[in-house]
Amino acid sequence: MATTAKVGDPATICYFNDMYPATVIKITPATITVRKENRDCTSNPNGKTEVFTKRGDGRFVKKGRSSPRLSIGEREFYQNPEI
């Protein structure tokens, strides 16, 4: 994950086996808010927003949960076909 994120950066929401594309839309010192994009990684202005909080180890994880985590720098889509 990039050490410094900025609004507009590509991101990936990472579940255990699946990944969903997103874009950083807001940053505070403790949170990053992203908007989910389309499966083909194109922009979705009406996409759902999710807030991720910075944890002690420096990773960003969905607010109030233990997963998913957020990766900054690339937009990827993958769904495990075996699940």
C-alpha positions in Angstrom: 0.0 0.0 0.0 1.2 3.5 -0.8 2.4 5.4 2.2 0.7 8.6 1.2 -2.8 8.5 -0.4 -4.5 11.4 -2.1 -8.0 12.1 -3.4 -8.5 10.5 -6.8 -6.0 7.6 -6.2 -7.0 4.2 -7.3 -7.7 1.6 -4.5 -8.7 -2.0 -4.1 -11.0 -3.3 -1.3 -9.5 -6.7 -0.4 -11.6 -9.4 1.2 -10.2 -12.8 2.0 -10.5 -14.1 -1.6 -12.1 -11.2 -3.5 -11.1 -7.8 -4.6 -13.2 -4.8 -5.6 -12.1 -1.6 -7.4 -12.5 1.8 -5.7 -11.3 5.4 -5.8 -10.2 7.5 -2.8 -12.7 10.4 -2.4 -11.8 11.8 1.1 -8.9 11.6 3.5 -8.6 12.6 7.2 -5.6 11.8 9.5 -7.4 8.7 10.7 -9.6 7.6 7.8 -9.8 7.1 4.1 -13.2 7.1 2.4 -13.5 5.3 -1.0 -16.2 4.9 -3.6 -16.7 1.5 -5.1 -16.2 1.4 -8.9 -17.6 -0.8 -11.7 -16.2 -4.4 -12.0 -14.3 -3.3 -15.2 -12.6 -0.7 -13.0 -14.3 2.2 -14.7 -15.8 5.1 -12.7 -19.2 4.7 -11.0 -20.3 8.2 -9.7 -23.2 6.5 -7.9 -21.0 3.8 -6.3 -21.3 2.9 -2.6 -18.9 4.7 -0.3 -17.0 2.9 2.5 -14.9 4.3 5.3 -11.6 2.7 6.4 -9.7 3.5 9.6 -6.0 3.4 10.2 -5.0 0.6 12.6 -1.9 0.5 14.8 0.1 -1.5 12.3 -0.6 1.2 9.6 -3.1 -0.7 7.6 -6.5 0.7 6.7 -9.4 -1.6 7.6 -13.2 -1.0 7.2 -14.5 1.1 10.0 -15.9 -1.0 12.9 -14.8 -4.3 11.4 -11.7 -6.6 11.1 -12.0 -6.9 7.3 -11.8 -5.9 4.5 -8.6 -4.1 4.2 -7.8 -1.3 1.7 -4.9 -1.3 -0.7 -4.0 2.1 -2.4 -2.3 2.4 -5.8 -4.2 0.0 -8.1 -7.8 -0.8 -9.0 -8.4 -4.5 -9.2 -11.5 -6.8 -9.5 -11.4 -10.5 -8.7 -14.0 -12.9 -7.4 -12.9 -16.4 -6.5 -15.0 -18.7 -8.7 -14.8 -21.5 -6.2 -16.7 -19.7 -3.4 
